[in-house]
Amino acid sequence: MKTGMPSLNDVAEQAGVSKSTVSRILNNRLGNGFSVKEDVRLRVIDVAKKLNYRPNLIAKSLTMRSTKMIHIFGGNHALSELGNIYQTVVNNITQIIDSQTEGFDVTVDMSCHKTEDSEMPAWKIDGAIILAKCTDRTMEEIVQMEIPYVVINGACPAGGFSVVPDDIGGTRKALAYLRELGHTKIAYSGPLAPFLAGHSSIRDRHDTYISEMKNHGLATLFGSQEYLDSAESFMKETVLDKGATAILAYGHMGALNLLQAAHSMDISVPDQVSIICFCDEYANRIMSPGLSFIDLCSAKMGALAADLLLKQIRGTKKISPQHLVLEETLQIRGTTAPPYRK
């Protein structure tokens, strides 16, 4: 008895027809001078079902002008951090594609690639979504093959398509809000680890914090470590030793660590120290207590990226490059208040 996946040849043999006839019937490519009797068509379909035949998608895609497949690059680094914005981004991408198209499939690459490797899948794709970054070789191949693409929250080549949040504007909003509350001793906490090292958000939030504090005649307050290795040490250095009354945290996971450290150290939030961070609305909605945060608008980011990609795929004429910058919004919850007055 034969084992393994049934092949096109197996279907043809049992149905008593040629492989090319099976291929045309199963791919619904009748016409143009080729026809079969209805009983033959039904017999081929019945045999394929009984054998549980599945076409070789890679081989099939190589012969098709349109594969109706969209590939998401960067899943390994972008989706690995718990509760980050890319999970909301991807959910909204797939929802938009499902609602606006028929027959498109979305695949996500979760493999870990070396920086010099190509991340291109083995099958042909009609479009690409890049979460933050891909390897230089991959980007070169996408451009060279003229595959429609959109980069989300990351840099893209000149003449490309991208959707990014305004981290500089968001940082300014957070600091302006804290100053309006009366805070003058505001500390900045970096990311938990060198995640996405070199990403623009790390530089933009950090550098904007420094420039805004100096512009308003305020001293900058940092912990001794570039990354938030120990929330307890950071709280001791900035709040207890330097008297910080507010903290702007790079992300919500770091802010949660700071909240836990404050609780264990009997530091009251927001009475003794206010905490605000950059976050996604969905992630914040399931937290308790709710963090005051700068909303990165990830749902809108995903929807805009999907719409921009579909316009490229469907376009009968070349679309002008677009670099969409989304305004970040301030969302006030229970972790910020005016500084405590003794």
N, C-alpha and C positions, 0 to 999 in steps of 0.2 A: 504493500500500500504506500502510495506517495505521500510524503510529509512535507511540511513547509508551506509557504504562501503560494496559493494558486497563481498561475501566470496567464497571460493573454493566450498563449499557445494551448493551455489546458482548456480554456473556455472554447476556443476554436475547434479543438479536437472532439470534445464532447457534443458540441452543437453541430458538427459536420460542415463547418464553413471555414473560410480562410481567416487568417489573423487580421488582414486589412478590413474584412467585412465586420468582424467583431469590433474593431477599433472605431469604425465609422458609426456603427449602431450605438455603442455605449457612449460615444462622444456627441451623439445626435448630429452627425455631419452627413446626412443623406441629402440628395439633390445634386445639382451640377452634373447631371448625366449619370448619377449612381442611384440605384434604387434596389430594394429587396422586397420580397413578398411579406405580408404582414405576419404570416405564421412563422417565417424565418426570424423576423425581428423579435417576436415574442419568445421564440425558442432560445435565442441568444441571451435575452434578458433573464429568462428563467434559469438557464444554466449558470449564468454569472451570480445570481442570487443564491442558488444551491451551493455553489463552490465558495461563496463568501469572497468573491473576487474584489480586490481593491486595486485600482490603477496605480502605476508607478508615477507619483506626482512630479518627481524630479524629471523623469524622461518626458512626461507629458508637457511640462512647462516649457521645455526647450523647443517644442514645435509650435507653441502658441504665441500669437502676437500679444494677447492680453491674458494674464493668468488670474486676474481678480484676487491677487494676494498682496497685502501690505505688511511690511516687516518692520518691527520696532527694534532698533538697536540700543544697546546700553542697559539692558535689563539687569545684568549682574551687579553693576555698581550703583545703579539708580534705585532699584527696588529692594536692595538688601537691608536698608536701614528701616527699622520698625516705624510705621506711621508717617513716612515722609510724603512729600507732595506728589511724587510721581505715581503713587498708587491711585490717587484721585485723578491725575492727568490721564493715565491709561484707561481708567474706567470711563471717563468722558469721551475719550477718543473712540473707543469701541461702541459706545452708545450712539454717537453721531454717525459713525460709519454704518452701523446696523440700521438706523432709522432712515438714512438718506440713500442707501444703495441696496442692490439685490445681488447676492452671491459673492460679496467680498469676504475673504477670510483675513484675520489678523494674527500674525505670529510674533512671538516675543523671544528674543535671544537672551537666555540666562547663562550663557557660557562665559567662562573667564578667558579673555584673549590677551596675548602678549602685545606690547605696544607696537611691534613691527608687523603683526599679523593682519590679514584681511578678515573682516567679520562678515563678509558677504555670504548669504546662505547658498546652498548648492542649487536651489531652484531659482527660476526667474521671478522677479517681483515687479509689480506695477507702481509701487510707491514705498517710501521709507520715512519713518519717524525716528529721530535721533534724540534720545533722552540725555541731555547735557553734553555728551561727547561720544565720539567713536575714534578709532585709530586713524591716523593721517592717511594711511593706505586705503582704508575703507572709504573715507571721504573723497579721495581722488578717484576711486573706482565709480562711486555714485555719480559724481559730476561728469566723468568721462563717458559713462554709459547713458547719460542724460535721463537718469531715473528721477522722477519728481520726489522732492523731499522737503521736510521741515525739521529744523533743529529747535528743541524746546529747552529753554533755560540754559543756553550755551552759545558759544561763538560759532559762526558759520562763515564760509568763504564769501568774498565780495560777490555780489550778484546772486546770493542765495536767498533762502526763505527761513525765517526764524520767528519765534514768539518767546519773549523773555519778560520777567517782572522787573519793575524799577526799584532795585535794592537801594540805590542812592536816595531816591525820594522817600522810600519807606523808612530808612534810617532817620532821615530828617524829621519825618512825622512823629516817630517814636520819641525822639529827643525833645521836640517841641512840646509834645504832650506832657512829658515829665517835667519840663521847665515850667509849664503853665500850672502844674500842680504845686510848684514851689521847690522842686528838687534842684540842688546845685552840685551835690556830690553824687555823680552818676558813674557807676562802674560798667565796664564792658566785659562780657564773658564770651570767649571764642567757642568754636565747635568742640564736640566731645572728643573727636579723634581726627587724624589727617584724612578724613573722608572727602573724596573728590579734591584732593590737594591741587591747588592752582585754579580752582573754579572761581569765576569772577565774583560770586556772592561773598566769598571769604574776604577778598580784597576790598570790595566796595563797601561792605558794612563796617569793617574795621577802619578803613581810611576815612570814611565819612564821619564816623564817630569822633575820630581825632580832630578832623577839620572843624566840625560843628562845635565841639567843646572849646577849641581855641578861639573860634570866631565869637563866642559869647563869654570869653574871659574865664572859662572854667577849667579846672585841672582834670586831666585824664586819669582814670583809675583802672589798673589792670591787676590780675593775679600774677604770680611769678611764672606761670606756665602759659605757653601760647595756646594750648588746647586745654579743655576742662578735664584734666586727669582726675582731680579730686575736688568735688563740690564742697566738701567740708573745709579743705584748705583755702579754697577761693573765698568762702564766706568769712573765714577768720581773717584773711589778709585784707579784704576790701571793706567788709561791714564792721567787724569788731575792731580791727587795728586802724583802719583808715577812715572809718566813719561814713561809709557810703550809705545813702538812704534809698537808692534805687539801682537796679541792675538791668541793663539791656543785654539779653542773651541771644546768641547766634540762632539757636533753634529750640523747638519745644522740648526735645529730649533732654537737652542741657538744662532748660528751665525747670523741668520736672525733677532732675537731680538736685538742683538748687533748692527747690521746695522741700524735698525730703531732708536735705542737709539742714535747712533752717529749722524744720520740725525737731530733728534730733538734737539740735544745739539750742533749743528754746528761743529761737529768733522768730518773732511774730511777723507774718506776712499778711497784709501789707502795713501793719502798724509800725514795725521797725524798719522794714525794707520793702520797697515795691519791686515787682519783677514783671518785665514785659519781654516778649520774644517775637521772632518771626515764625509763622505757623500756617497751617492749612485749616480752613474752617471745619472740615470734617473731623480732622484729628482733634481739634480743640473741643468739638461738640461732645466727644465721648470722655473728656477728662473731668475730674472732680478734685479740687475746685477748678473752675474755668480760668485759664490764663488770659490776661490782657495780651493782645497780640497784634502784629502787623500781618494782615491777611495777604498771602501771596497770590490769591485768586487762581488756584490751580485748576478748578473746574472750568473756569473761563479759558484758561490757558490751553487745556486739552481740547475744548470745543473749537476754539479758533484755529488751532493747529490742524485738526481733522478737516475743518472746512477749507482751509488754505490748501491742504494736500489734495482734496477731492477736486477743487477748482483746477489745479494743475493737471490732474489725471484726465479730467473731462474736457479740458480746454481745447478748442479747435485751433486757437492761436496762442502764441507764446505770451505768458503772463509776466508782467514786470516784477522784479524781485521785491520782496516785502520784508521789512524788519519791524515787527509789531512789539511795542513796549507797553506793558500793562501797568497801570497805576495801582500801587498797593494801598490798602485801606486800613485804618485804625479801628480795632474792635476792642472795646473796653469791657473787662470782666472783673473778677473779684480780687486780683492780685496787685492792683495799683491804687494808691490813695495819696493825699498830701503827706509830706514828711511829719513824723511825730514831733510835737512840741512839748518839751518838758515844762 
